[in-house]
Amino acid sequence: MPSGARPAEPAPPVGATYRVQVRPGFDLAASADLAGYLADLGVTHLYSAPLLTAAPGSEHGYDVVDHRAVNPELGGEPGRRRLVAALRAAGLGLVVDIVPNHAGVARPAANPAWWDVLRRGRASAHAGWFDIDWDRGRLLLPVLADTPDALDDLTIVDGELRYHEHRFPIADGTGDGGPREVHDRQHYELVSWRRGDRELTYRRFFAISDLAGLRVEDPQVFAATHAEVLRWAAAGEVDGIRVDHPDGLRDPAGYLARLRAAAPGAWLVVEKILEYGEDLPDWPVDGTTGYEALAAVSGLFVDPNAEADFTALDATLTGRRTSWPDLTHDTKLAAATRLLAAELTRLAALAPEVDPAAARAALAELAACFPVYRSYPPHEDGHLAAARAEAGRRRPDLAAALDALTRRLRDPRDELAWRFPQLSGAVMAKGVEDTAYYRWSRFVALNEVGGSPAHFGTPPAEFHRFAATRAARWPAAMTTLSTHDTKRGEDVRARLAVLAELPRRWAELVARWTAAAPLPDPAFAHLLWQTAVGAWPIERERLHAYVEKAAREASVATSWVDPDPGFEGALHAVVDRLYDDAALHAELTAFAAEITPPGWSNSLSQKLVQLAMPGVPDTYQGTELWDNSLVDPDNRRPVDFAVRRDLLARLDAGWRPSVDATGAAKLLVVSRTLRLRRTRPELFAGYRPVPARGPAAPHAVAFDRGGALAVATRLPLGLARAGGWRDTVLSLPGNEVADVFTGRVYSGGELLLSDLLATFPVALLAPAESVEAR
């Protein structure tokens, strides 16, 4: 499929997406220039980061400040039109990311609705847009330095109140007098940034005071904040919508019903993070954005038999005897009572019949014990009962308060029942994803959004059940391995999975390295060493930035609120030792090189499984080649598309790459799988496990999608130790098939896996005529 202009035509159904982090440094014009490459890669749609006007300089777009227009820093409306035209000319469509839960308020002057609320207070026409508790007095804005004389730095300039670089409006008739006198007459009050978590009077996105919660349950707010995106959809210029963080909304089901009615033909997916074993509610959507698929696929390549060894290693390194459930309870409780204390106060005030201290403690305990992100009134499926039972076990002294509050939380007519889920979801996100994942370092490949570190790997039978259920219930849900929110890129996790095949060797190495470069926090030291070997070679400055962020998220020896210079200095010294200590650097480099080839095998295998399994596969920008990205902002680094275009052109000219450092083998797997899905979608309409037979059968994962048969290798080190595939076989259909990666043709009957997988650790078999036509 050569590059070049294609006739404009309606976009195809959403079959495969490619996520692009559109931002000021890679704007809509640059995104439009990708159209030909993405068409050649095999996707059907470009999947864009949010496009509406965000805070000036925003690198991610989730801090929308004006819903009425495309961000001028991205190229504005002309840029959007250029993108749509380029995509249509290439036979592609567009999926956009939207942010219904919150708006950016860090720079009030950039957000017209927020500015008007600050100026007019409850009388503002936009006062109902934001989830503000006006009964608690003035709107608190936590922007001041934490000093008693911070307000002395206020000035009045051009009819505005200024605090250093911050600008605020002045209400009509209140501009006389000095800056502090004027400040005291406003509808808002500037307070220390430290008071935000404790006293804020508006709902935030998690604990981020710069993002104010929106009340999209109000039809007028919904209409005002969605009009532009819905205009694109009505014009046929947007084919799919990805909804960011629906769990922050008061009524996700009601919101999604309204969105579905407004865009009935759109492919609609939600960023809903499901806990292990949790089902997606019966919402009018096509599915989730795929974190549960990520966990299931990545887990296939982790050896469950290594769990005991890694548990023992964790205990030896850290002396820790705390279980994962106990750790997450404690981190969630801390999130509820500290980071989200203001939200907890607001909830407790809704229960005046309960002693205030008891109400706060009981609500926090229920949130800490809630087994999933949230419930969805008016439906209750047992999660509240489970939380009540566990909270009662941990805090029997709160029994009366727990009973009183639980009765109210079960009543869908009660305001408390609707607001508590917004707290429990934020508590889960902050307590687990953003804290516990950085403290629990037993085996960090499992510490991923949508994953469960307590479940060590995914046995093939479990994966097949998951995939079959997905095919039956959510065939159009997204699948993914990397996103802008993943803690580690897919290839980092794939290499780390190799450690589960040599746990004793790893234990020896990490013990030696920890002794050579000790750190006061041994649990975090284990996270550091795993991260280093998983991403090696990684630039020194990137690893420094990552470990500082990770340590502050863990909030053990240092934190964002109170950074500890001593600990952070020790941490950065250890990172420098990795590069400056010749012996340590050589040993780390040699070990990383040793586990890289089996890591590549895991990468290719998990990529094929993700792309071929039921669902709409997404490829995160750049991950069609090897990618050693870590958590954001590391995973938003610029992508070298010129290299990718060149390699794809070479593949299309007939080159068959080796599995090597170029990553071309991964590009081959991605492009050929996506192209087959696009040209022959009927070959991907079902799901049937295909068991291998023979001595190495547990190392094969194979499934038939209805004509396309995917075959992948798992646990490659164990396979090699056992002597390879030997006479392990796979049964083929009676007709002639070809492997789309090698072009080799096979007849029906039994096929030796040693023959099929002689070139690559993966194969994708399809009717020979479809491969030739490709």
N, C-alpha and C positions, 0 to 999 in steps of 0.2 A: 504494500500500500504506500506508494511514494508520496512525498510531500507535494504541496501545490494547491492552487485555488480550487475550490469546489463550489458548485452552484448552491445558492442559498435555498434552504428548504426548512420546513418545520423540524424542530428538534425531535429526536427519537424518544421513546420512553426511557426513563432513567434506568440504565443497565449497569453502569459503573461510573464512579466519580473520581475526580482528582482534586484534592484540597489544596487551595492556594491561599497563602497568608497575604492577601492584598493589604498593603500598608503604604505609608508615604514613600518609603524607599523602594517599593515594588508596586507601582500604582496600577490603575486600570489599563493604561496603555501598554505597560509591560505584560500584564496578564493577557491582553488581547493578542500580543505577539506569540503567546504560547499555543494558540489555537491549532495550528498545523501540527505541532509536535504532539499535542494531546490526542488529536485525531489519529495520528500514526501510532501512538502508544496503545490505543484501543479503547479508551474510555468513551463514554457517551456524553458526559457533562463535566464542566468545570464547576467546582464546589468552592464558593468564595467565603472568606471571612466577612464579617458585617461591613456593609457599604454605606450606611447612613452616616451623617455628619457626627464624628466623634470628637472627643476633647482634642484640642490642638496638639499635634505631635504624637497622638496615640499610635502605638505599634501593633495593637491588636484589634481595635474597633469595638470592644465590648463596653465602652464608656460613651454611648451615644448621647449627644447633647441637643440634637435637633433632628426630629424624625421626619421633617418635611423635605429633606433634600439629600442627595448623595454628597458624601464628604468632599469638599473642594480640594483637600490635600491629596485625594486619590484621583482627581481629574474631573470631579463633579458630574453633572448629567451628561455632558458631551463624552466624557470618558466611559460612562456606563453604556451609552448608545454605541460607542465604538466597540466595546467588548462584545455586546450582544450581536452586532453585525459580523464581527470576526468569527464568533462561535458559530453563527448560523451558516456563514460561508463555508466553514469547515465541517458542517453537518453535526455540530454539537449543540448542547443546550446549557442552561445555567441553573445552578442550585445556589440559593443564598442563605446565609446565616442571619437570624434575627434575634433580638435581645428584648423580650417582653417584660422581664422581671425588674429591671432597674435602668437608671439613667446616670450619666456622669455629671457630678456637681463640684468637682475639684476647682473648676474655674467658673464661678457663677455667671460671669458676663457672657460665657460661650453658650449657656443654656437659657434660652429666652423664657421658658416656662418656670424654671427655678428662680431666675432673676426676678420675675414678676411676683413669685411667692415671697421672696425675701423682702421685696419692696412693699407689698400690700397685705401680707399676712393672710388671715382667713378670708379676707375680702377679695383675694385674688381669684380670677377666673380659673386659675390653674391649681388652686389650693387642694382640690379633690384629686389631682393627678398623683400626688405623692402620699405615701402611707405615713402621715404625720399625726402624732398624738398632741393635738392642740390643747387638750385639757391640762397638760403639764406645764403650761406657761410658754415662754418664748422658745422659738426654735433654736436649739443649741447647735453651734457650728464649731467643731473641735480643731481649730487652726492655730491657736496661740502657742507660743513657747511656754514651757512649764516653769514659769517664773512669776512671782507675785506682781511684778511691775510690767508685765507684757503689754497691757493696754496703754501704757505710756507711749508706745511706738505707733499708736493710731494717728492718722492724719486725714485731712479732708482735701481732696484734689478733684477739680472738675466736677463738683457736685456729687462725689462718691466718697465713701469711707474706705480708706486704704490701710492695710497692714502689710508692710513690706511689699511683696509682689501681688498680694491678694487684694481684689477689688470687690466692694459690696455696695448695693444701692442704698439710698437714703429715702425714707418714706416722705411723702408730701407733707409739708408743714413741720418737719422735725429737724431742719438743717441749721437752726440757730445754736450758737454756743460752741464750746470746745469739742474736740473729737470724742472725749469720753462722755460728755453730756449728750452728744448726738447719738452715740452708740447705745446709751441707756434708754433711748426712746424708740429703738427699732423693734421690729417684729422678731428679730433674731438676736442671739447673744453669742458673741465670740468667747470661746472658753479654751482652756488648755487642751492640747491634743490627747493628753492622758485621761481626760474626763469622758472622752467619746465612748469607750467601751462600757463605762459604768452608767452614764447619764443621758445618752443621746435620745432625742425625742422623735426621731424618724427611723423607719425600718431601713436597714442597709442590705447590700449584697454581702452575705456572711458578716465579716467584721470589718468591711472596707467602708469607711465613712465617706469616701469620695464617690460612692455609688449608692444613690438613694432609690429605695423601692418604689415601684410604680403600681398603681391600683388598676390594672387592666381588667379587673372584673367589672369595672364601670364601663358600660357600653360607649360612653362619650370618650373616655380615655383610650379604650381599644381603637375606636375609629380614628382618633387623632394620631395615635402612635403607629398605626398600621396602614394608613391610607396610601402612602407612597409605595410600599412593598406590594400591597394588593393591587395598585394601579399597574405595576409591572406584570403581575400574574394575569390580570384581566386582559392585558395587551398581548399575552403569549410570549413575553420576554423573560419570564421566570418559570421554570418547570418544576422546581422543588424548593421546599423551605425546610431548613433545619432550625428547630426551636431550642434556644439556649436555656438551660436551667429551669424547666417547668416546675420543679419542686419548690421553687421560691414563691410561686404564686399562691394566692389564697384558694383558688378553685381551679386546678389544672384541667380537670375534665370539662368544666364549663367553658374555660378559655379555648381549649382545643376544639370543642364543638363549634364555637363561634368562628374560629379560624378556618375550620373545615368548610363551614357553610359559606364563608367569604371567598375561599379558594378551592372549590370542589374538585377541580381537576389536578391540583398540585400533588406531587409526591411529598409526603409530610412525615418527617422523622423528628424524634424528641431526644434531647440529651438527658435521658433518664438513666441513672445509675442503679442497676439492680443488684441487690445482695445475692450471695450464693443461694441458688434455689428459688429465688423470688421471681414471680411472674409479672409481666407488664400488665397494668390494668387494661380493661377493655375500652381503650380510648379510640376515637375516630382518626387514627393515624396509621401509617404504614409500618411503624416499628420504632426502635431506638436507634441511636447512632453507633451502637455496636460494642460497647465495652464488655458486655457479657460474652460476646463472641470472641473478643480479644483474650479474655481469661481462659476460655475453653480451648482455643487454638494453641496459645502459648503453653498452656499446661500439658498438652500432649507430648511436649518435648522435654519435660522434666520427669526424672525417674522418681516415682513415689517411694521406692525402696530406700532412698537416701534420707528420708525424713528423720529417722532416729539418729543418724550420724550428725546431721546438722543441728538437731536439738541438743545433743550432747556437746557439740562444739560451742554453741551459743552459751550453754551453761558454764563451760570451762572458761571461755573468754570473759564473760561478764559477771559470773556468779549469780545470774538472774534465775529466779525460780517462778517468776510471774508468768501466767498464761496469757495468750493473746486476748481472750475475752476479758480478763482482769485488767490488762493494760489498756484496752480500748475503752472499757468502762471509765477508768480513771482519766484518760485524756478527753473523753467526751464530757465528763463531769466538769473538768477544768474549763473546757470551752464554754459550757453553759454558764458557769458562775463567774468567769473572768472575761473572756473575749466577748461573750454575748450577754453580759450582765444587764445591759440596758434593755434588751429584748425580754429577758427574764423578768425584770421589774414590771414591764408593761403587762405581761401575762398575769403575774401575781396580782396586780391591781384589779384584774377582772374577776377575782375570787375574794371579795371583801369578807365573806362569811368564814374564811379560813385565816388563822393567824398569819400575818404577813411573812414572818420568818419561816414558818412551817410551809406556807404555800410556795415560797421560793425554793426551799430545799426539796420539796416533793416534786415540783415540776422539773427541776434540774435532774433529779434522780430518775424520773420517768424518761426524760430525754436521753440520759446516759444509758438507760437499759433498753431503749427502743431498738428492736433487732434489725430494722430496715430504716431507710431514710425518713419515711413518713407514711402516714395513712392518708386516706382521701375521703373526707366526709362527703356525702352522708353514709358512705360504705365503711365497714370495719371488718377486717378479715382475721382477727385474732392477734394482731401485733400488739394492740393496746393491752390485751389480757396478759400476753407474755411479758410485756414491760412492767405491768403492775405486779405480777408474781415475782419477778426478779428484783424489782425495787423494794418490795416488802421483805424479801430475804436479806437484802443488804442493809435496809434501814427499817427494822421493825418498829422503831420509835416513831416513825412517820405514818403508821398504819391509818390513823384517823384522817389525816390530811390526804393521803393517797386515795383512800376510798371516796372521800368527798370530791376530789378533783377528777378521779376516774369516772364517776357517775356523770359529771358534767362533760367530760371529753367524749362520752358515748352519745351525747345528745346533739344531733345535727342542727338543732335550732339554736344552739348555744354559741355565742361569739368565741368563747374560749376553745371550743372544739375545732373551729376553723383556723384559729391563730396558732395553736400549739404545733400543728404539723410544719408550719413555716420555721418554727424554732428547732424541732427535732431534725429536720433536714440539714439545717445549718450546723447543728451540733455534730452530726455525723460527718459532714464534709470537713469541718475544721478539726474535729477531734481525731478522726481516723486518717483521711487522705493527707491532711496537712500537718499532722503531728505524729500519730502512731506509726505511720509508714516510715518515718525517719528515726524512730526509736527501736523498732522491732527489726533487727538486722540479721535474723537467723538465716534467711535466704532471700535476698532482696529482689530477685527476678520475679517473685510472687507479689511484691508490694506495688501493685499497679491499680489504677482506677478501674473499678468494676471487678477486681480480683478479690481473693481471700487468702491472705498469708497462712491461714490455719488449714487450708486444703492444699496439700503438697502434691501438685500434679493432677493431670486429667487422664485416667486410664482410657484406652481406645473405646471400650464399650460404652463408657460414660459419654465420650464425645459423640459417638454415633447416635446415642439417644437424644442428646442435645440438638444435633443437626437435623435429625428426623422431625423432632418437635417444631423446630424453627421452620422447616419446609412446610409443615402442615399449618402452622398458626401465623407465622410472620415471614412469608416468603420474600417480601419486598423490604424487610428491615436492612439497615446498613450493617456491613461487616468492616472491621478495621483492625490494624495492628499498631498503628501509631496515630496520635492526634497532637494538637497543640497543647493538650493537657496531660499527656502521659508522662510518667515520672522518668522513664527511660525509653529510648527508641527501641524499635522491634529487634534490630540486629544486636544491640547491647544485651537485651534479654535472652536472645538466642544463644549468644556466647556464654552468658552466665549459666544457662541451662546445662552446659557441659560440666560445670562444677559438680552437679548432682550425680555425675557418672564417676567422679573420682574424689569422693568426700574425704577420704583419709589423706590423700595427697594434699588436698586443699587445706586441711587442718594443720598439717605440718608446715606448709608455707606461711599461712597467716599467723601461726604462732611465732615463727621466726621473724617475720616482718614486724609484727607488733612489738616484739622484744627489741628489735633494732631501732624502731622509730615509735616509741610509746606515746600514747595520748591519754589524758586524764579520764576520758569517757571511752571505755573499752568497747561498748556496744556501737558507738559511732565509729570507732576505729575499724570495726569489721565492715560497716557500711562503706567506709572509704576504700578499703582494699578491694572489696567486690566491685565497686564502681570503677576503680582504676583498671583492673584487669578486664572488665567488661567493655570499657571504652578505649582501651589502649590501642595505638598511640593517640593521646589527646594533648592538645596544646596546654602548656602550663597555666596560662591565664584562664582558660576555660575551667580547668579543674579547681583552681583557686576560687573562682566565682561560684562554682557548684557547691563545694563543701561549705562555704560560708552560708549560702542560702539554706542548705540542708540542715546545718547545725542550728541555725536560728529557728527553722521550722520545728525541729525536734524539741526545742525549748527545755533542754536539760541543763547544759553548762553555759549556754548563752541564748539569747532570744532577740527578736526584732525590737521589742519594747525596751529591754535592758541588755544591750550587747556587752559581753564580758571581754575586754581587750586581752586579758591574760590568756584565756582559753583560746580565743581566736588567733592570737599570736602563735600559740603552740600548734594549733591546727594547721596554720599556713606553713609553719616550720616543717611539719611532717610532709606536706605536699612538696615543699622544696627539696626535701631529702630524696623523694622519688626520682627527681631529675638530677640532683647534684651528687648524690652518693653513688659512685660508679658501680660498686658491687650490687647494691640494692636495685639500681636502675637496670643493670644487666640481667639480674635474676627475674625481675618483673617482666622485662621485655621478652625474655626467653619463654617464660611460662605463657604469656599472652599469645606469643607466636605458636606455641604448642597447641593451645585450645582453639585457635582461630579456624583451622580447617573443619573440625567437627562443628564449630559454631556456624560456619558457612552452610554446612549441610542442614543444620537446624533452621537457618534463615530461609533457605530455598524451600525447605519442606513446609514450614509454617506459612510461607507466603503463598505457595500453591494451594494449601488447604484453605486459607482465608479467601483467596480469589475464586476458588472453584466451588466452595460450599454454598448452601442456600443463602440467599440474601443479595444485596446490592453492594459489591465490594468497593471500598474507598482506598485510594493510595494517597498517603500524606506526602506533601511536596518533597521531592528529592529522594524518597525511600525506594524508588525503583532501582537505585544503586545501594551499596552498603552505606549505612548511616549510623554513626556512633553518637548521636545526639542524646543529651540528658534533658532534665526538666526545663521548662520555659524560664528565661528567654533563650536558652541554648538551642532549643529546637525550632526557633524562628530565624536562625541564621540564613544569610543569602544562599540560594541554590545555584550551582553552576549548570545552567540548562544547556550551554553550548557543548559541554562534555557529553551530556546525555543525548543530545541530538546526533552528535558525531557517532557515538557508539551504536545508537539505534540504526543509523544509516548503514554502518558496517554490517550489522546483523542482517539487515534487509538485503544487503549485497551478497549474502551467502556465508559470511564468516560465522563459524561455530566456536565460541569462546571456551576457554578452560574455566574452572571454578578457581578464580584467583582474585588478587587485590583490586582489579579494575571494577569488579562488581557487574561486569557485562553478563555473567550467567544469570544474575538476578533480573537484569533488564530483559533478558530473553524469556525467562519464566513469566514475568509480568506482562510483557507485550503479547506474547503468543497466547497466553490464557485469556487476556482481555479481548483480543481480536476474535478468538473462537467464540467467546460468549456473545460478542456483538453480532457476528455474522451467522451463528447457528444457535440462537437462544433456545430452540427446542431441545437441544442436547443437554440443557441444564434445567429441566422442568421437573425432575423427581429427585429421590434420594434413596440409595440402597447401599448398605455396607457390603464390601467385597472382601471376605476373609482370605488371607494367605494361608498356605499349608506348608508345613515343614519346620525344620529346626530353628529358623530365625523368624518365624511368623510374627512374634510379638514386636518385631522391629519395623513392621510394615503397617501403614495406614492407607487404606484404599476405599474408595466409594465411587459408585456409578450414579451420575446425575441424570440419567435418562438417555444415555448415548455417549457421553463424555465420562471417561474413567480416570480419576486422579489417583496417583500412587506416590506416597511420600515415605521417607525414611525417618525413624525415630530412634533415639539413643544410639548414635553412630559409634561411639567408643565401645560400648558393650557389644555391638555387632562385630566390630573388627576383632575384639578379644576372642570372640567365639568362633572366629574363622570365616566371617563373612556370611553371605546369603546361602552358600552351599547349594543344596537342592530344594530350597524353598520356592514354591510356585504360586502363581496366581491364575485363576481361571478367567479366560476371555470369552466374549460372545463369539458365536460361530462365524460372523462376517469378518472381513479383512479390516484391520485397524492400523493406524499410524500414530507414532509419538510426535506431537507437534513441536517438541523441543529439538529432536534429532532428525526427524523426517523418516526414521526407520519404519518399515511396514512389517506387521506381524499377522499371522493367520490365527484363526480361532483355536480353541483348546487351551492347554496349559502352557504357561510361559514362565521360564526361569527368571526370577528377579535378578539374579546375577547377570543375566543378559540384558534385561530391560533397563536396569539401573547401572550399567557399566560406565556410562559417560557422565550422567548427572544423578544425584540422589533422589530425583523426582522424575515423574513421567506423566504426561497427559495424553491419553489415548482417545482417538475419535475415529469415526468412519474414514477410511483412507481417502475417499473422494472429497470430503470436507477439508482435509488437511492439504490436499493438492490444490484445491480451489483457493485456499487462503493466500 
